[in-house]
Amino acid sequence: MAFVAIASLACSKENPSEQAAQQTQMATLEVNVFDGITTRATSVNDANIGTAERDIQVLVFNSEGDLLSYGANEDSSTKVSLSIPTGTVECYAVVNSYDDLSVIATKTVFLKHISHLKDNDPTRMEMLGSVTKSVVAGDNSVSIAVKRFASKVQIDKITPAFTAPAHRAMEFKLTGIYLINVNGTCPYTMVPTAASESTSWYNKRKYVSGDCNHLITDKFSTPVVMQTSAGVVTPYSTPHYLYCYPNPVTTDVSTTTWSERVSRLVVETTLGGKTYYYSVNIPTPQCNTVYQITNMKITGVGTDTPDAVVQKGSLSVSLTVTDWSTGFSKEVEY
Protein backbone atom coordinates (compact mmCIF):
# COMPACT_ATOMS: atom_id res chain seq x y z
CA MET A 1 0.00 0.00 0.00
CA ALA A 2 2.91 2.34 0.72
CA PHE A 3 4.17 1.81 -2.86
CA VAL A 4 0.78 2.70 -4.30
CA ALA A 5 0.62 5.90 -2.24
CA ILE A 6 4.03 6.99 -3.42
CA ALA A 7 3.16 6.25 -7.05
CA SER A 8 -0.08 8.17 -6.72
CA LEU A 9 1.74 11.16 -5.26
CA ALA A 10 4.30 11.15 -8.08
CA CYS A 11 1.58 11.08 -10.72
CA SER A 12 -0.15 14.07 -9.15
CA LYS A 13 2.89 16.35 -9.61
CA GLU A 14 2.94 18.71 -12.62
CA ASN A 15 5.34 18.20 -15.51
CA PRO A 16 8.46 20.39 -14.82
CA SER A 17 8.16 22.06 -18.22
CA GLU A 18 4.52 22.89 -17.51
CA GLN A 19 5.57 24.37 -14.16
CA ALA A 20 8.19 26.56 -15.85
CA ALA A 21 5.62 27.77 -18.37
CA GLN A 22 3.22 28.67 -15.57
CA GLN A 23 5.98 30.56 -13.72
CA THR A 24 6.90 32.63 -16.80
CA GLN A 25 5.15 35.96 -16.62
CA MET A 26 4.71 38.35 -19.51
CA ALA A 27 5.23 42.08 -19.30
CA THR A 28 4.99 45.12 -21.53
CA LEU A 29 8.03 47.23 -22.31
CA GLU A 30 7.85 50.70 -23.83
CA VAL A 31 11.12 51.80 -25.44
CA ASN A 32 11.94 55.48 -25.92
CA VAL A 33 14.90 56.51 -28.06
CA PHE A 34 16.91 59.73 -27.83
CA ASP A 35 20.16 61.19 -29.10
CA GLY A 36 22.59 60.46 -26.27
CA ILE A 37 25.04 63.26 -27.07
CA THR A 38 24.10 66.90 -27.33
CA THR A 39 25.05 67.93 -30.85
CA ARG A 40 27.73 70.59 -30.89
CA ALA A 41 29.79 72.42 -33.52
CA THR A 42 27.20 71.95 -36.23
CA SER A 43 24.73 73.89 -38.30
CA VAL A 44 23.17 70.81 -39.88
CA ASN A 45 20.53 68.57 -38.40
CA ASP A 46 22.65 65.42 -38.23
CA ALA A 47 21.04 64.49 -34.90
CA ASN A 48 17.70 63.71 -36.51
CA ILE A 49 15.87 60.61 -35.26
CA GLY A 50 13.32 59.81 -37.93
CA THR A 51 9.69 59.21 -37.07
CA ALA A 52 8.52 57.55 -40.25
CA GLU A 53 7.32 53.96 -39.89
CA ARG A 54 10.22 51.57 -39.06
CA ASP A 55 12.73 54.39 -38.58
CA ILE A 56 13.30 52.86 -35.14
CA GLN A 57 13.80 49.10 -34.75
CA VAL A 58 14.16 47.44 -31.34
CA LEU A 59 15.49 43.97 -30.61
CA VAL A 60 15.35 42.46 -27.12
CA PHE A 61 17.64 39.54 -26.20
CA ASN A 62 17.73 37.34 -23.11
CA SER A 63 20.88 36.56 -21.12
CA GLU A 64 21.72 33.71 -23.50
CA GLY A 65 21.62 36.05 -26.45
CA ASP A 66 18.40 34.69 -27.96
CA LEU A 67 15.84 37.06 -29.40
CA LEU A 68 12.81 37.57 -27.17
CA SER A 69 11.02 40.21 -29.20
CA TYR A 70 11.36 42.55 -32.17
CA GLY A 71 9.40 45.73 -32.73
CA ALA A 72 9.40 48.91 -34.80
CA ASN A 73 7.83 52.31 -34.36
CA GLU A 74 4.66 53.36 -36.07
CA ASP A 75 4.48 56.44 -38.26
CA SER A 76 5.07 59.75 -36.41
CA SER A 77 6.21 57.99 -33.23
CA THR A 78 9.56 57.56 -31.50
CA LYS A 79 8.27 54.85 -29.16
CA VAL A 80 8.15 51.09 -29.54
CA SER A 81 5.95 48.86 -27.33
CA LEU A 82 6.78 45.17 -26.86
CA SER A 83 5.43 42.17 -24.97
CA ILE A 84 8.26 40.15 -23.42
CA PRO A 85 8.86 37.68 -20.55
CA THR A 86 9.95 39.08 -17.20
CA GLY A 87 13.62 38.94 -16.27
CA THR A 88 16.85 40.69 -17.21
CA VAL A 89 17.04 41.58 -20.89
CA GLU A 90 19.29 43.54 -23.22
CA CYS A 91 17.52 46.02 -25.49
CA TYR A 92 19.06 47.34 -28.70
CA ALA A 93 17.64 50.23 -30.69
CA VAL A 94 18.66 50.92 -34.29
CA VAL A 95 17.66 54.25 -35.82
CA ASN A 96 17.45 55.30 -39.47
CA SER A 97 18.49 51.95 -40.93
CA TYR A 98 17.07 50.78 -44.25
CA ASP A 99 17.77 47.14 -43.35
CA ASP A 100 15.01 44.82 -42.11
CA LEU A 101 16.35 43.51 -38.79
CA SER A 102 13.28 41.43 -37.98
CA VAL A 103 14.97 38.32 -39.43
CA ILE A 104 17.78 38.37 -36.84
CA ALA A 105 17.34 35.72 -34.13
CA THR A 106 20.46 36.03 -31.93
CA LYS A 107 22.60 38.77 -30.42
CA THR A 108 25.70 37.24 -32.03
CA VAL A 109 24.25 37.62 -35.52
CA PHE A 110 22.97 41.10 -34.68
CA LEU A 111 26.40 42.39 -33.61
CA LYS A 112 27.94 41.03 -36.82
CA HIS A 113 25.47 42.98 -38.93
CA ILE A 114 27.14 45.65 -41.07
CA SER A 115 26.17 49.29 -41.40
CA HIS A 116 27.12 51.03 -44.65
CA LEU A 117 28.24 54.65 -44.94
CA LYS A 118 26.45 55.05 -48.28
CA ASP A 119 23.08 54.50 -46.54
CA ASN A 120 23.52 57.66 -44.46
CA ASP A 121 22.53 61.22 -45.20
CA PRO A 122 23.66 64.41 -43.41
CA THR A 123 20.13 64.80 -42.03
CA ARG A 124 19.54 61.07 -41.48
CA MET A 125 22.44 59.34 -39.75
CA GLU A 126 22.21 55.67 -38.79
CA MET A 127 22.45 55.26 -35.01
CA LEU A 128 22.54 52.47 -32.45
CA GLY A 129 22.29 52.14 -28.68
CA SER A 130 21.61 49.54 -26.00
CA VAL A 131 20.63 49.18 -22.37
CA THR A 132 20.20 46.31 -19.91
CA LYS A 133 16.82 46.24 -18.17
CA SER A 134 15.28 44.16 -15.40
CA VAL A 135 11.69 43.63 -16.54
CA VAL A 136 8.98 42.93 -13.97
CA ALA A 137 5.36 41.91 -14.38
CA GLY A 138 3.15 44.72 -15.62
CA ASP A 139 4.17 47.87 -17.48
CA ASN A 140 7.84 48.79 -17.90
CA SER A 141 9.63 51.56 -19.76
CA VAL A 142 13.20 52.21 -20.77
CA SER A 143 15.08 54.99 -22.56
CA ILE A 144 17.92 54.15 -24.94
CA ALA A 145 20.60 56.68 -25.90
CA VAL A 146 21.75 56.14 -29.46
CA LYS A 147 25.03 57.16 -31.13
CA ARG A 148 25.85 57.67 -34.79
CA PHE A 149 28.01 55.16 -36.61
CA ALA A 150 29.64 58.02 -38.51
CA SER A 151 32.47 60.33 -37.57
CA LYS A 152 32.17 64.01 -38.48
CA VAL A 153 35.03 66.07 -39.90
CA GLN A 154 34.49 69.81 -39.71
CA ILE A 155 36.57 72.67 -41.09
CA ASP A 156 35.56 76.19 -40.13
CA LYS A 157 38.06 78.49 -41.80
CA ILE A 158 40.88 78.57 -44.37
CA THR A 159 43.31 81.49 -44.18
CA PRO A 160 45.96 82.28 -46.82
CA ALA A 161 49.10 83.57 -45.06
CA PHE A 162 51.91 82.97 -47.54
CA THR A 163 55.34 84.02 -46.31
CA ALA A 164 57.06 84.27 -49.71
CA PRO A 165 56.43 87.54 -51.61
CA ALA A 166 56.17 85.59 -54.88
CA HIS A 167 53.30 83.48 -53.47
CA ARG A 168 51.56 86.54 -52.07
CA ALA A 169 51.48 87.95 -55.59
CA MET A 170 49.65 84.93 -57.03
CA GLU A 171 45.92 84.31 -57.20
CA PHE A 172 44.95 81.62 -54.71
CA LYS A 173 41.65 79.75 -55.13
CA LEU A 174 39.74 77.07 -53.25
CA THR A 175 38.39 74.33 -55.55
CA GLY A 176 37.32 71.55 -53.19
CA ILE A 177 37.16 70.08 -49.69
CA TYR A 178 36.85 66.33 -49.30
CA LEU A 179 37.85 63.19 -47.44
CA ILE A 180 40.01 60.43 -48.93
CA ASN A 181 40.75 56.84 -47.87
CA VAL A 182 37.29 56.53 -46.37
CA ASN A 183 36.25 53.25 -44.78
CA GLY A 184 32.69 52.48 -45.85
CA THR A 185 31.49 49.87 -43.34
CA CYS A 186 31.10 49.39 -39.57
CA PRO A 187 29.76 46.37 -37.64
CA TYR A 188 26.99 46.78 -35.08
CA THR A 189 29.57 46.32 -32.31
CA MET A 190 30.63 49.87 -33.25
CA VAL A 191 34.22 48.65 -32.94
CA PRO A 192 36.08 49.93 -36.03
CA THR A 193 37.18 47.29 -38.53
CA ALA A 194 38.65 47.93 -41.96
CA ALA A 195 36.36 47.04 -44.85
CA SER A 196 37.39 43.69 -46.29
CA GLU A 197 36.45 44.62 -49.86
CA SER A 198 38.37 47.29 -51.76
CA THR A 199 35.06 48.46 -53.23
CA SER A 200 33.89 49.41 -49.74
CA TRP A 201 36.54 52.13 -49.51
CA TYR A 202 35.77 55.54 -50.99
CA ASN A 203 37.98 58.24 -52.50
CA LYS A 204 40.96 55.91 -52.52
CA ARG A 205 44.01 58.21 -52.60
CA LYS A 206 42.05 60.96 -54.41
CA TYR A 207 38.61 62.32 -55.19
CA VAL A 208 36.50 59.90 -57.23
CA SER A 209 32.84 60.51 -58.03
CA GLY A 210 30.72 57.91 -56.24
CA ASP A 211 27.64 57.12 -54.15
CA CYS A 212 29.08 58.73 -51.00
CA ASN A 213 29.72 62.13 -52.55
CA HIS A 214 26.94 63.69 -50.49
CA LEU A 215 28.84 62.74 -47.33
CA ILE A 216 32.55 62.98 -48.10
CA THR A 217 32.94 65.53 -50.89
CA ASP A 218 32.38 69.25 -51.47
CA LYS A 219 33.69 70.11 -54.94
CA PHE A 220 33.12 73.71 -56.06
CA SER A 221 31.66 74.34 -59.50
CA THR A 222 33.00 77.88 -59.19
CA PRO A 223 36.36 78.24 -57.39
CA VAL A 224 36.48 80.66 -54.47
CA VAL A 225 39.16 83.35 -54.65
CA MET A 226 40.90 83.63 -51.27
CA GLN A 227 43.80 85.78 -52.48
CA THR A 228 43.99 88.03 -55.51
CA SER A 229 47.08 88.64 -57.63
CA ALA A 230 47.17 92.06 -55.99
CA GLY A 231 47.70 90.37 -52.63
CA VAL A 232 44.23 91.03 -51.22
CA VAL A 233 43.40 88.17 -48.82
CA THR A 234 39.86 87.06 -48.01
CA PRO A 235 39.84 84.07 -45.63
CA TYR A 236 37.23 81.44 -46.46
CA SER A 237 35.00 81.13 -43.40
CA THR A 238 32.08 78.96 -44.49
CA PRO A 239 32.04 75.82 -42.30
CA HIS A 240 31.96 72.46 -44.08
CA TYR A 241 30.84 69.17 -42.55
CA LEU A 242 31.91 65.81 -43.94
CA TYR A 243 31.19 62.30 -42.68
CA CYS A 244 33.16 59.06 -42.71
CA TYR A 245 32.97 55.71 -40.94
CA PRO A 246 35.51 54.70 -38.27
CA ASN A 247 38.87 53.68 -39.66
CA PRO A 248 41.18 51.58 -37.43
CA VAL A 249 44.14 51.82 -39.83
CA THR A 250 47.11 53.71 -38.38
CA THR A 251 49.62 53.05 -41.17
CA ASP A 252 50.45 56.35 -42.85
CA VAL A 253 51.51 55.35 -46.37
CA SER A 254 51.20 57.19 -49.65
CA THR A 255 52.22 54.51 -52.14
CA THR A 256 50.57 54.68 -55.56
CA THR A 257 49.27 51.10 -55.26
CA TRP A 258 46.11 51.08 -53.16
CA SER A 259 46.23 49.59 -49.67
CA GLU A 260 44.35 50.34 -46.47
CA ARG A 261 45.59 53.60 -44.99
CA VAL A 262 44.85 56.61 -42.82
CA SER A 263 41.82 58.75 -43.64
CA ARG A 264 42.62 62.34 -44.59
CA LEU A 265 40.85 65.66 -45.02
CA VAL A 266 41.98 67.34 -48.24
CA VAL A 267 41.72 71.02 -49.16
CA GLU A 268 42.16 71.36 -52.93
CA THR A 269 43.43 74.69 -54.26
CA THR A 270 45.10 76.45 -57.15
CA LEU A 271 47.99 78.86 -56.72
CA GLY A 272 48.87 80.84 -59.83
CA GLY A 273 46.81 78.36 -61.84
CA LYS A 274 48.60 75.24 -60.53
CA THR A 275 46.76 72.72 -58.34
CA TYR A 276 48.04 72.11 -54.80
CA TYR A 277 46.61 69.93 -52.03
CA TYR A 278 46.69 70.45 -48.28
CA SER A 279 45.94 67.22 -46.39
CA VAL A 280 45.34 66.60 -42.70
CA ASN A 281 45.35 63.10 -41.23
CA ILE A 282 42.27 62.06 -39.25
CA PRO A 283 43.76 59.63 -36.72
CA THR A 284 41.61 56.50 -36.25
CA PRO A 285 38.23 58.28 -36.40
CA GLN A 286 35.65 56.85 -34.00
CA CYS A 287 31.86 56.57 -34.04
CA ASN A 288 29.91 59.66 -33.03
CA THR A 289 33.03 61.81 -32.82
CA VAL A 290 33.76 65.24 -34.29
CA TYR A 291 37.19 66.18 -35.67
CA GLN A 292 37.12 69.94 -35.95
CA ILE A 293 39.65 72.16 -37.70
CA THR A 294 38.96 75.66 -36.49
CA ASN A 295 41.40 77.32 -38.89
CA MET A 296 43.72 76.05 -41.63
CA LYS A 297 46.45 78.65 -42.02
CA ILE A 298 48.35 78.22 -45.30
CA THR A 299 51.86 79.72 -45.43
CA GLY A 300 53.47 77.77 -48.29
CA VAL A 301 52.79 75.58 -51.32
CA GLY A 302 51.03 72.25 -50.84
CA THR A 303 51.63 68.85 -52.42
CA ASP A 304 51.09 67.64 -55.98
CA THR A 305 48.93 64.73 -54.80
CA PRO A 306 46.07 64.65 -52.24
CA ASP A 307 47.37 61.46 -50.59
CA ALA A 308 50.39 63.10 -48.99
CA VAL A 309 50.78 65.28 -45.92
CA VAL A 310 52.24 68.76 -46.44
CA GLN A 311 55.72 69.38 -45.07
CA LYS A 312 55.81 71.02 -41.66
CA GLY A 313 56.12 74.76 -41.95
CA SER A 314 53.66 75.15 -44.81
CA LEU A 315 50.55 74.48 -42.75
CA SER A 316 49.34 75.32 -39.26
CA VAL A 317 46.34 73.43 -37.86
CA SER A 318 44.34 73.92 -34.70
CA LEU A 319 42.50 70.64 -34.11
CA THR A 320 39.88 69.77 -31.47
CA VAL A 321 38.21 66.44 -30.67
CA THR A 322 34.85 66.23 -28.90
CA ASP A 323 32.00 63.78 -28.51
CA TRP A 324 29.51 64.79 -31.08
CA SER A 325 31.75 63.64 -29.27
CA THR A 326 34.84 65.55 -30.62
CA GLY A 327 37.60 63.63 -32.40
CA PHE A 328 39.79 66.73 -32.73
CA SER A 329 39.62 70.46 -33.26
CA LYS A 330 42.78 72.19 -34.45
CA GLU A 331 44.23 75.00 -36.51
CA VAL A 332 46.49 73.93 -39.38
CA GLU A 333 49.14 76.00 -41.10
CA TYR A 334 50.92 75.09 -44.32
C-alpha positions as MATLAB code, in Angstrom:
seq = 'MAFVAIASLACSKENPSEQAAQQTQMATLEVNVFDGITTRATSVNDANIGTAERDIQVLVFNSEGDLLSYGANEDSSTKVSLSIPTGTVECYAVVNSYDDLSVIATKTVFLKHISHLKDNDPTRMEMLGSVTKSVVAGDNSVSIAVKRFASKVQIDKITPAFTAPAHRAMEFKLTGIYLINVNGTCPYTMVPTAASESTSWYNKRKYVSGDCNHLITDKFSTPVVMQTSAGVVTPYSTPHYLYCYPNPVTTDVSTTTWSERVSRLVVETTLGGKTYYYSVNIPTPQCNTVYQITNMKITGVGTDTPDAVVQKGSLSVSLTVTDWSTGFSKEVEY';
ca = [
       0.000    0.000    0.000;
       2.906    2.338    0.716;
       4.174    1.806   -2.857;
       0.780    2.705   -4.298;
       0.621    5.895   -2.241;
       4.035    6.992   -3.421;
       3.163    6.251   -7.045;
      -0.080    8.166   -6.720;
       1.740   11.163   -5.260;
       4.300   11.147   -8.084;
       1.575   11.085  -10.724;
      -0.155   14.069   -9.149;
       2.887   16.351   -9.615;
       2.937   18.707  -12.622;
       5.340   18.203  -15.505;
       8.463   20.387  -14.822;
       8.163   22.060  -18.220;
       4.525   22.891  -17.507;
       5.572   24.370  -14.160;
       8.188   26.562  -15.855;
       5.616   27.766  -18.373;
       3.217   28.673  -15.575;
       5.977   30.565  -13.722;
       6.903   32.628  -16.804;
       5.151   35.961  -16.621;
       4.713   38.347  -19.511;
       5.232   42.078  -19.299;
       4.989   45.118  -21.531;
       8.028   47.225  -22.312;
       7.845   50.697  -23.830;
      11.122   51.797  -25.442;
      11.942   55.479  -25.919;
      14.902   56.508  -28.061;
      16.908   59.730  -27.828;
      20.160   61.190  -29.097;
      22.589   60.463  -26.273;
      25.040   63.257  -27.073;
      24.104   66.901  -27.329;
      25.053   67.929  -30.847;
      27.735   70.591  -30.894;
      29.790   72.423  -33.524;
      27.200   71.950  -36.226;
      24.728   73.892  -38.303;
      23.173   70.814  -39.885;
      20.534   68.565  -38.403;
      22.649   65.424  -38.226;
      21.038   64.490  -34.898;
      17.698   63.711  -36.507;
      15.868   60.614  -35.264;
      13.319   59.807  -37.934;
       9.686   59.209  -37.066;
       8.522   57.546  -40.253;
       7.316   53.957  -39.887;
      10.217   51.573  -39.062;
      12.729   54.388  -38.579;
      13.297   52.856  -35.138;
      13.800   49.105  -34.747;
      14.164   47.443  -31.342;
      15.488   43.973  -30.608;
      15.348   42.456  -27.123;
      17.638   39.541  -26.199;
      17.733   37.339  -23.105;
      20.883   36.560  -21.116;
      21.718   33.707  -23.501;
      21.617   36.053  -26.452;
      18.405   34.688  -27.964;
      15.836   37.061  -29.397;
      12.805   37.570  -27.174;
      11.024   40.209  -29.198;
      11.365   42.553  -32.169;
       9.396   45.735  -32.726;
       9.398   48.908  -34.798;
       7.834   52.312  -34.359;
       4.658   53.361  -36.066;
       4.476   56.438  -38.264;
       5.071   59.746  -36.415;
       6.206   57.988  -33.231;
       9.564   57.561  -31.501;
       8.266   54.849  -29.162;
       8.151   51.086  -29.543;
       5.951   48.861  -27.334;
       6.779   45.172  -26.862;
       5.429   42.173  -24.966;
       8.256   40.150  -23.418;
       8.858   37.683  -20.549;
       9.952   39.084  -17.196;
      13.622   38.942  -16.268;
      16.849   40.685  -17.212;
      17.039   41.576  -20.892;
      19.289   43.543  -23.215;
      17.522   46.016  -25.490;
      19.063   47.340  -28.703;
      17.638   50.229  -30.688;
      18.660   50.916  -34.289;
      17.659   54.247  -35.816;
      17.446   55.299  -39.474;
      18.491   51.945  -40.931;
      17.071   50.785  -44.252;
      17.767   47.141  -43.350;
      15.012   44.818  -42.115;
      16.353   43.515  -38.791;
      13.279   41.426  -37.985;
      14.973   38.321  -39.434;
      17.781   38.365  -36.839;
      17.344   35.719  -34.129;
      20.460   36.029  -31.932;
      22.600   38.772  -30.424;
      25.703   37.242  -32.032;
      24.251   37.616  -35.517;
      22.968   41.102  -34.685;
      26.398   42.394  -33.613;
      27.941   41.027  -36.820;
      25.466   42.975  -38.930;
      27.139   45.647  -41.072;
      26.173   49.292  -41.397;
      27.124   51.031  -44.651;
      28.240   54.646  -44.942;
      26.452   55.052  -48.276;
      23.077   54.503  -46.543;
      23.518   57.662  -44.459;
      22.533   61.224  -45.201;
      23.662   64.406  -43.406;
      20.131   64.795  -42.032;
      19.543   61.075  -41.480;
      22.437   59.335  -39.754;
      22.211   55.670  -38.794;
      22.450   55.263  -35.015;
      22.544   52.472  -32.455;
      22.285   52.140  -28.681;
      21.609   49.537  -26.002;
      20.631   49.180  -22.375;
      20.202   46.312  -19.909;
      16.825   46.244  -18.172;
      15.285   44.160  -15.401;
      11.689   43.630  -16.541;
       8.981   42.930  -13.968;
       5.358   41.914  -14.376;
       3.149   44.725  -15.625;
       4.175   47.871  -17.477;
       7.844   48.795  -17.900;
       9.625   51.562  -19.758;
      13.199   52.214  -20.770;
      15.082   54.994  -22.563;
      17.924   54.152  -24.936;
      20.596   56.681  -25.895;
      21.749   56.140  -29.463;
      25.025   57.157  -31.130;
      25.855   57.673  -34.791;
      28.007   55.160  -36.615;
      29.636   58.020  -38.509;
      32.471   60.333  -37.566;
      32.167   64.009  -38.476;
      35.028   66.066  -39.904;
      34.489   69.807  -39.707;
      36.569   72.666  -41.093;
      35.561   76.190  -40.131;
      38.056   78.488  -41.804;
      40.881   78.572  -44.366;
      43.306   81.492  -44.177;
      45.955   82.283  -46.816;
      49.101   83.566  -45.060;
      51.910   82.973  -47.541;
      55.338   84.020  -46.309;
      57.059   84.273  -49.712;
      56.426   87.536  -51.613;
      56.165   85.586  -54.881;
      53.304   83.477  -53.468;
      51.559   86.538  -52.065;
      51.477   87.947  -55.594;
      49.651   84.934  -57.029;
      45.920   84.309  -57.203;
      44.955   81.616  -54.710;
      41.652   79.746  -55.131;
      39.744   77.066  -53.250;
      38.386   74.331  -55.547;
      37.319   71.545  -53.189;
      37.160   70.078  -49.692;
      36.848   66.327  -49.297;
      37.854   63.185  -47.438;
      40.006   60.434  -48.928;
      40.749   56.845  -47.866;
      37.288   56.534  -46.368;
      36.249   53.248  -44.778;
      32.687   52.476  -45.847;
      31.488   49.865  -43.337;
      31.102   49.389  -39.575;
      29.757   46.371  -37.636;
      26.994   46.778  -35.076;
      29.569   46.316  -32.309;
      30.627   49.870  -33.255;
      34.218   48.654  -32.945;
      36.083   49.925  -36.028;
      37.182   47.286  -38.532;
      38.651   47.930  -41.959;
      36.361   47.039  -44.849;
      37.389   43.686  -46.292;
      36.447   44.620  -49.862;
      38.367   47.287  -51.762;
      35.057   48.456  -53.233;
      33.890   49.407  -49.735;
      36.545   52.131  -49.514;
      35.773   55.540  -50.992;
      37.978   58.236  -52.503;
      40.957   55.908  -52.524;
      44.013   58.214  -52.601;
      42.054   60.958  -54.408;
      38.609   62.318  -55.194;
      36.496   59.898  -57.234;
      32.844   60.508  -58.032;
      30.715   57.911  -56.240;
      27.639   57.124  -54.152;
      29.081   58.727  -50.996;
      29.722   62.135  -52.554;
      26.942   63.689  -50.492;
      28.842   62.740  -47.326;
      32.546   62.977  -48.098;
      32.943   65.535  -50.892;
      32.380   69.251  -51.466;
      33.695   70.107  -54.942;
      33.119   73.707  -56.055;
      31.658   74.341  -59.505;
      32.998   77.879  -59.186;
      36.358   78.238  -57.390;
      36.475   80.659  -54.467;
      39.155   83.353  -54.649;
      40.904   83.634  -51.266;
      43.795   85.784  -52.480;
      43.993   88.035  -55.515;
      47.085   88.639  -57.630;
      47.175   92.060  -55.994;
      47.695   90.370  -52.629;
      44.233   91.028  -51.224;
      43.402   88.170  -48.815;
      39.863   87.062  -48.014;
      39.838   84.073  -45.628;
      37.229   81.437  -46.459;
      35.004   81.134  -43.403;
      32.080   78.960  -44.491;
      32.036   75.821  -42.304;
      31.957   72.459  -44.078;
      30.836   69.168  -42.552;
      31.910   65.808  -43.942;
      31.186   62.305  -42.678;
      33.157   59.064  -42.712;
      32.967   55.712  -40.939;
      35.506   54.702  -38.271;
      38.874   53.679  -39.660;
      41.182   51.583  -37.429;
      44.145   51.824  -39.833;
      47.107   53.708  -38.380;
      49.618   53.050  -41.170;
      50.450   56.350  -42.854;
      51.505   55.350  -46.370;
      51.203   57.193  -49.650;
      52.219   54.510  -52.140;
      50.569   54.684  -55.559;
      49.271   51.105  -55.259;
      46.110   51.077  -53.157;
      46.227   49.592  -49.672;
      44.350   50.341  -46.469;
      45.585   53.602  -44.992;
      44.848   56.614  -42.815;
      41.817   58.754  -43.639;
      42.622   62.342  -44.594;
      40.855   65.662  -45.024;
      41.983   67.336  -48.245;
      41.724   71.017  -49.163;
      42.159   71.361  -52.929;
      43.429   74.694  -54.255;
      45.104   76.451  -57.150;
      47.994   78.862  -56.718;
      48.870   80.836  -59.833;
      46.812   78.359  -61.839;
      48.602   75.236  -60.535;
      46.760   72.721  -58.338;
      48.038   72.113  -54.805;
      46.606   69.930  -52.031;
      46.691   70.448  -48.275;
      45.935   67.220  -46.389;
      45.338   66.597  -42.701;
      45.352   63.096  -41.227;
      42.268   62.059  -39.253;
      43.764   59.627  -36.722;
      41.609   56.498  -36.245;
      38.227   58.279  -36.396;
      35.650   56.851  -34.003;
      31.861   56.574  -34.041;
      29.906   59.664  -33.030;
      33.035   61.806  -32.819;
      33.764   65.237  -34.295;
      37.189   66.182  -35.666;
      37.122   69.939  -35.946;
      39.650   72.159  -37.700;
      38.962   75.657  -36.486;
      41.404   77.322  -38.890;
      43.723   76.052  -41.632;
      46.454   78.647  -42.015;
      48.350   78.218  -45.301;
      51.856   79.717  -45.430;
      53.473   77.768  -48.289;
      52.791   75.578  -51.316;
      51.027   72.255  -50.839;
      51.633   68.853  -52.423;
      51.089   67.637  -55.983;
      48.926   64.734  -54.796;
      46.074   64.653  -52.244;
      47.368   61.462  -50.590;
      50.388   63.104  -48.987;
      50.782   65.279  -45.921;
      52.240   68.763  -46.435;
      55.717   69.377  -45.068;
      55.807   71.023  -41.659;
      56.118   74.764  -41.947;
      53.658   75.154  -44.813;
      50.547   74.479  -42.748;
      49.344   75.321  -39.259;
      46.344   73.428  -37.864;
      44.336   73.917  -34.698;
      42.505   70.644  -34.112;
      39.880   69.775  -31.465;
      38.207   66.436  -30.673;
      34.849   66.234  -28.897;
      32.002   63.776  -28.506;
      29.515   64.788  -31.080;
      31.747   63.641  -29.271;
      34.835   65.547  -30.625;
      37.605   63.633  -32.396;
      39.788   66.729  -32.731;
      39.625   70.457  -33.257;
      42.784   72.192  -34.452;
      44.234   75.000  -36.511;
      46.494   73.935  -39.378;
      49.138   76.001  -41.103;
      50.925   75.088  -44.320;
];
